[in-house]
Amino acid sequence: MAKIVLGLGVSHSPQLSFPAEKWADLGRADQTSPHLIDGEGRHISYQELLKRADPRIASEEMSVDVFKSKFERLQKGVAAVSGALKEHKVDILVVVGDDQEELIHHDNMPPLMIYWGDTIPSQPRIFKENVFPTVRMAAWAYGTEETSYPVASKLAKHLIEDLMEQGIDVAYGKYVKEGMGMGHAFAFMYGRIFNGAVLPIVPVLVNTYFPPNQPSPKRCYQYGQALRRAIESWNEDARVAVIGSGGLSHFVVDEALDRRILAAFEKRDTKALFGLPLPLLNSGNSEARNWIVAAGTAEHLQFELIDYVAAYRSPAGTGGGWSFGRWR
């Protein structure tokens, strides 16, 4: 029978792969971003955010030396997540990620979906065409060639069937339209995590980003639990890991929210997770849902934080709460 041997959580932001000396350029790009939300989950302009910002951010967080120090920590975090896959001799990686109009669009936006084709294509142009020009410097982290990667399609099909038996009405995808490819939440595995050793994956897509059908934190955790039951019922000898891709807070750093989520993982405090305010789980913050699914899948394992880096890139407090963790 299949066995879940490891759970992981990793941020996948371009900032992790963007030269520290140029982080301020990312901050300047944030000045026109429509994706900024405040500490109550309301959309806010950069200028209004700047007025409210803690002066400490401008005085203590904006030097190139600070950027470089935090960049080094980010690289160590990525390396630790990558190393854990090798250490635990993982055969298949279940990747829980969201799609931001890369593969899925608003003609049909399921809250939960599993892809079970034999391969999944990578189209680097999708990332390059849909980001600010400044961010393209980090495009290498999401793949540089048009290619296809293996999917653990037998496990994926089994998960769909078993989830349906459990009462989870999960959507599926088996084919990708010409010219389309996986989203950056999944492509990041190949650019930064697999380190040249490609594992077959099961792409588990969660609509974290787009109202009105984003699953609640409770539903995400329950979905993770159901995934665990389905994985462990698969009649194949496989060492399986699950990874939540994305998050935590961005594009405005919310250290309080991030610490709240990470503490809940450490304490196995599902009440705290289920009580997360939904208005705060929008924009980039919404990707915490991917970690929550992973937490449900790996609930039999103990969470430990590898690192949390509050990576500010503008005096207004934009940036991200980039996080790395494992359940083992």
Phi, psi and omega per residue, in radians:
M1 nan 2.651 3.110
A2 -1.220 2.636 -3.099
K3 -2.351 2.328 3.057
I4 -1.505 1.977 -3.034
V5 -1.834 -0.168 -3.017
L6 -2.849 2.468 2.951
G7 -2.127 2.558 -3.106
L8 -2.436 2.709 2.960
G9 -2.384 2.374 -3.107
V10 -2.591 2.389 2.981
S11 -1.275 2.704 -3.099
H12 -2.304 0.339 -3.057
S13 -1.109 2.602 2.995
P14 -0.966 -0.474 -3.116
Q15 -1.066 -0.444 3.110
L16 -1.207 -0.348 -3.033
S17 -2.152 0.318 -3.051
F18 -1.961 2.290 -3.070
P19 -0.906 2.296 -3.097
A20 -1.000 -0.602 -3.116
E21 -1.096 -0.304 -3.082
K22 -1.980 0.237 3.115
W23 -1.044 -0.580 3.125
A24 -1.074 -0.499 3.071
D25 -1.127 -0.670 3.063
L26 -1.110 -0.688 3.103
G27 -1.078 -0.689 3.113
R28 -1.177 -0.630 3.079
A29 -1.111 -0.533 3.123
D30 -1.126 -0.349 -3.080
Q31 -1.103 -0.385 3.127
T32 -2.001 0.218 -3.091
S33 -1.267 2.371 3.057
P34 -1.550 0.099 -2.984
H35 -1.863 0.239 -3.105
L36 -1.460 2.330 3.042
I37 -2.264 2.648 -3.112
D38 -1.581 -3.020 -3.067
G39 -1.204 -0.063 3.053
E40 -1.976 0.109 3.078
G41 1.523 0.190 -3.134
R42 -1.618 2.486 3.067
H43 -1.110 2.475 -3.038
I44 -2.556 2.566 3.093
S45 -1.382 2.775 3.101
Y46 -1.047 -0.748 -3.093
Q47 -1.103 -0.708 3.102
E48 -1.185 -0.676 3.097
L49 -1.080 -0.710 3.140
L50 -1.089 -0.686 3.128
K51 -1.087 -0.584 -3.069
R52 -1.574 -0.204 -2.952
A53 -1.152 2.593 3.034
D54 -1.137 2.170 -3.140
P55 -1.008 -0.404 3.129
R56 -1.040 -0.551 -3.121
I57 -1.068 -0.817 -3.138
A58 -1.170 -0.663 -3.033
S59 -1.451 -0.466 -3.016
E60 -2.081 -0.304 -2.979
E61 -1.913 -0.118 -2.938
M62 -1.740 0.074 -3.130
S63 -1.410 2.674 3.104
V64 -1.098 -0.592 3.115
D65 -1.086 -0.729 3.089
V66 -1.142 -0.763 3.095
F67 -0.984 -0.805 -3.098
K68 -1.130 -0.723 3.133
S69 -1.075 -0.770 -3.133
K70 -1.244 -0.612 3.092
F71 -1.053 -0.732 3.123
E72 -1.083 -0.699 3.095
R73 -1.112 -0.666 3.109
L74 -1.092 -0.713 3.139
Q75 -1.152 -0.654 3.100
K76 -1.171 -0.634 3.098
G77 -1.119 -0.793 3.096
V78 -1.048 -0.775 -3.124
A79 -1.102 -0.648 3.140
A80 -1.158 -0.717 3.105
V81 -1.141 -0.779 3.116
S82 -1.057 -0.775 -3.120
G83 -1.133 -0.548 -3.130
A84 -1.113 -0.630 3.117
L85 -1.086 -0.743 3.136
K86 -1.221 -0.748 -3.115
E87 -1.028 -0.682 -3.085
H88 -1.627 0.129 3.051
K89 0.887 0.926 -3.076
V90 -1.283 2.358 3.100
D91 -1.635 -0.666 -3.072
I92 -2.391 2.407 3.100
L93 -1.995 2.098 3.018
V94 -1.524 1.988 -3.069
V95 -1.788 2.052 3.104
V96 -1.735 2.001 -3.092
G97 -2.584 2.941 3.101
D98 -1.844 2.901 3.119
D99 -2.153 2.250 -3.093
Q100 -1.948 1.159 -3.136
E101 1.018 0.685 3.078
E102 -1.777 -0.878 3.096
L103 -1.939 -0.613 -3.107
I104 -1.937 2.446 -3.120
H105 -2.257 -3.128 -2.974
H106 -1.363 0.012 2.989
D107 -1.256 -0.383 3.091
N108 -2.859 1.782 -3.036
M109 -2.078 1.509 -3.124
P110 -1.271 2.561 3.089
P111 -1.206 -0.588 -3.111
L112 -2.392 2.319 -3.099
M113 -2.646 2.559 3.035
I114 -2.181 2.348 3.101
Y115 -1.674 2.294 -3.088
W116 -2.298 0.437 2.976
G117 -1.159 2.868 -3.133
D118 -1.201 -0.553 3.089
T119 -2.409 2.852 3.051
I120 -2.282 2.265 -3.065
P121 -1.393 2.669 3.007
S122 -1.990 2.247 3.141
Q123 -2.205 1.535 -3.075
P124 -0.955 -0.479 -3.112
R125 -1.087 -0.496 -3.124
I126 -1.051 -0.773 3.126
F127 -1.185 -0.765 -3.076
K128 -1.105 -0.602 -3.060
E129 -1.446 -0.273 -2.996
N130 -2.020 0.431 3.108
V131 -2.302 2.871 3.021
F132 -1.022 2.504 3.136
P133 -0.913 -0.629 -3.137
T134 -1.031 -0.671 -3.018
V135 -1.283 -0.276 -3.069
R136 -1.093 -0.296 3.100
M137 -1.097 -0.365 3.138
A138 -1.727 0.154 -3.063
A139 -1.067 -0.450 -3.124
W140 -1.030 -0.467 -3.071
A141 -1.252 -0.180 -3.085
Y142 -2.033 0.275 3.115
G143 1.754 2.486 -3.081
T144 -2.049 -0.078 -3.098
E145 -2.204 2.560 2.993
E146 -1.312 2.049 -3.078
T147 -2.740 -3.098 3.067
S148 -2.278 2.632 -3.113
Y149 -2.176 2.669 -3.070
P150 -1.262 2.471 3.044
V151 -1.954 2.434 3.032
A152 -1.346 1.264 -2.937
S153 -1.165 -0.555 3.117
K154 -1.157 -0.749 3.077
L155 -1.157 -0.745 -3.124
A156 -1.028 -0.784 3.119
K157 -1.106 -0.725 3.099
H158 -1.064 -0.720 -3.141
L159 -1.076 -0.772 3.138
I160 -1.039 -0.842 -3.110
E161 -1.117 -0.762 -3.100
D162 -1.207 -0.695 3.106
L163 -1.077 -0.691 3.094
M164 -1.083 -0.696 3.094
E165 -1.112 -0.553 3.140
Q166 -1.414 -0.077 -3.134
G167 1.597 0.264 3.071
I168 -1.716 1.921 -3.082
D169 -1.467 1.409 -3.063
V170 -1.580 2.395 3.037
A171 -1.381 2.855 3.072
Y172 -2.398 2.779 2.982
G173 -2.305 2.463 3.122
K174 -2.178 -0.384 -3.121
Y175 -2.244 2.717 3.094
V176 -2.091 2.324 3.141
K177 -1.084 2.624 3.141
E178 -0.920 2.287 3.109
G179 1.489 -0.073 -3.142
M180 -1.758 2.885 3.132
G181 -2.794 3.112 -3.104
M182 -1.093 2.692 3.093
G183 -1.338 2.970 -3.037
H184 -1.176 -0.430 3.104
A185 -1.067 -0.510 -3.133
F186 -1.669 -0.690 -3.137
A187 -1.078 -0.504 3.129
F188 -1.046 -0.494 3.119
M189 -1.065 -0.705 -3.076
Y190 -1.393 -0.598 -3.122
G191 -1.347 -0.565 -2.998
R192 -2.242 -0.495 -2.964
I193 -1.706 -0.732 -3.060
F194 -1.272 -0.376 3.041
N195 0.967 0.715 3.067
G196 1.610 -0.316 -3.139
A197 -1.779 1.734 -3.025
V198 -1.358 2.197 3.050
L199 -1.764 2.556 2.960
P200 -1.168 2.436 -3.100
I201 -2.095 2.849 2.884
V202 -2.038 1.917 3.119
P203 -1.339 1.997 3.102
V204 -1.904 1.925 -3.035
L205 -1.745 2.277 3.109
V206 -2.112 2.268 3.072
N207 -1.370 1.492 3.120
T208 -1.426 -0.496 -2.827
Y209 -1.584 -0.656 -2.847
F210 -1.946 1.995 3.003
P211 -1.102 2.737 0.212
P212 -1.834 0.193 -3.029
N213 -2.026 0.617 3.035
Q214 -1.220 2.259 3.116
P215 -1.186 2.545 3.132
S216 -1.233 2.824 3.055
P217 -0.959 -0.693 3.126
K218 -1.095 -0.764 3.135
R219 -1.136 -0.669 3.110
C220 -1.074 -0.777 -3.140
Y221 -1.139 -0.766 3.109
Q222 -1.082 -0.657 3.089
Y223 -1.092 -0.740 3.082
G224 -1.061 -0.745 3.095
Q225 -1.061 -0.733 3.125
A226 -1.145 -0.659 3.077
L227 -1.076 -0.723 3.108
R228 -1.046 -0.825 3.140
R229 -1.049 -0.692 -3.132
A230 -1.190 -0.758 3.135
I231 -1.072 -0.805 -3.056
E232 -1.275 -0.190 3.077
S233 -1.634 -0.040 -3.123
W234 -1.298 2.216 -3.026
N235 -1.511 0.941 3.070
E236 -2.382 2.564 3.125
D237 -1.476 1.675 -3.083
A238 -2.492 2.447 3.052
R239 -1.656 1.982 -2.993
V240 -1.946 2.422 2.993
A241 -2.107 2.697 3.059
V242 -2.143 2.465 3.124
I243 -2.331 2.308 2.991
G244 -1.601 2.103 -3.025
S245 -1.838 2.149 3.065
G246 2.104 -3.048 3.117
G247 1.170 -3.012 -0.100
L248 -1.480 -1.940 -3.026
S249 -1.155 2.391 2.941
H250 -3.035 2.642 0.321
F251 -1.749 0.166 2.961
V252 -2.014 2.224 -3.127
V253 -1.160 2.218 3.079
D254 -2.202 1.475 -3.063
E255 -1.085 -0.652 -3.119
A256 -1.099 -0.774 3.118
L257 -1.114 -0.792 -3.117
D258 -1.065 -0.819 -3.130
R259 -1.096 -0.634 3.117
R260 -1.087 -0.776 -3.132
I261 -1.182 -0.818 -3.104
L262 -1.130 -0.675 3.098
A263 -1.118 -0.657 3.114
A264 -1.114 -0.672 3.072
F265 -1.095 -0.812 -3.088
E266 -1.090 -0.655 -3.076
K267 -1.615 0.007 -3.020
R268 0.925 0.736 -3.051
D269 -1.637 1.478 -3.108
T270 -1.175 -0.527 3.114
K271 -1.047 -0.724 3.121
A272 -1.160 -0.705 3.119
L273 -1.131 -0.793 -3.100
F274 -1.167 -0.410 -3.116
G275 -1.593 0.109 3.115
L276 -1.054 2.309 -3.108
P277 -1.136 2.158 -3.097
L278 -1.039 -0.642 3.115
P279 -1.038 -0.444 3.122
L280 -1.395 -0.287 -3.100
L281 -1.683 0.926 3.051
N282 -2.186 3.079 -3.061
S283 0.893 -2.525 -3.110
G284 -1.130 -0.513 3.096
N285 -0.949 -0.485 -3.036
S286 -1.052 -0.415 -3.086
E287 -1.203 -0.162 2.995
A288 -0.981 -0.460 3.095
R289 -0.997 -0.629 -3.140
N290 -1.124 -0.696 3.069
W291 -1.141 -0.661 -3.108
I292 -1.163 -0.673 3.031
V293 -1.044 -0.817 3.125
A294 -1.047 -0.675 3.130
A295 -1.089 -0.701 3.094
G296 -1.147 -0.684 -3.140
T297 -1.188 -0.601 -3.071
A298 -1.851 0.477 -3.031
E299 -1.152 -0.311 3.101
H300 -1.410 -0.106 -3.134
L301 -1.908 2.831 -3.111
Q302 -1.686 2.275 3.118
F303 -1.398 2.447 2.957
E304 -2.406 2.410 -3.135
L305 -1.423 2.180 3.046
I306 -1.370 -0.881 3.054
D307 -2.926 2.666 3.012
Y308 -2.265 2.162 -3.078
V309 -2.144 1.925 3.041
A310 -1.421 1.681 -2.978
A311 -1.739 1.542 3.087
Y312 -1.316 2.546 3.122
R313 -2.364 0.101 3.040
S314 -2.651 2.725 3.107
P315 -1.072 -0.333 3.130
A316 -1.366 -0.155 3.141
G317 1.632 0.248 3.060
T318 -1.306 2.800 -3.071
G319 2.429 -2.459 -3.123
G320 -2.772 2.706 3.000
G321 -1.652 1.410 -3.000
W322 -1.375 2.311 -2.890
S323 -2.361 2.613 -3.135
F324 -2.467 2.201 -3.116
G325 -2.634 2.914 3.121
R326 -2.576 2.594 2.995
W327 -1.943 2.169 -3.141
R328 -2.666 nan nan
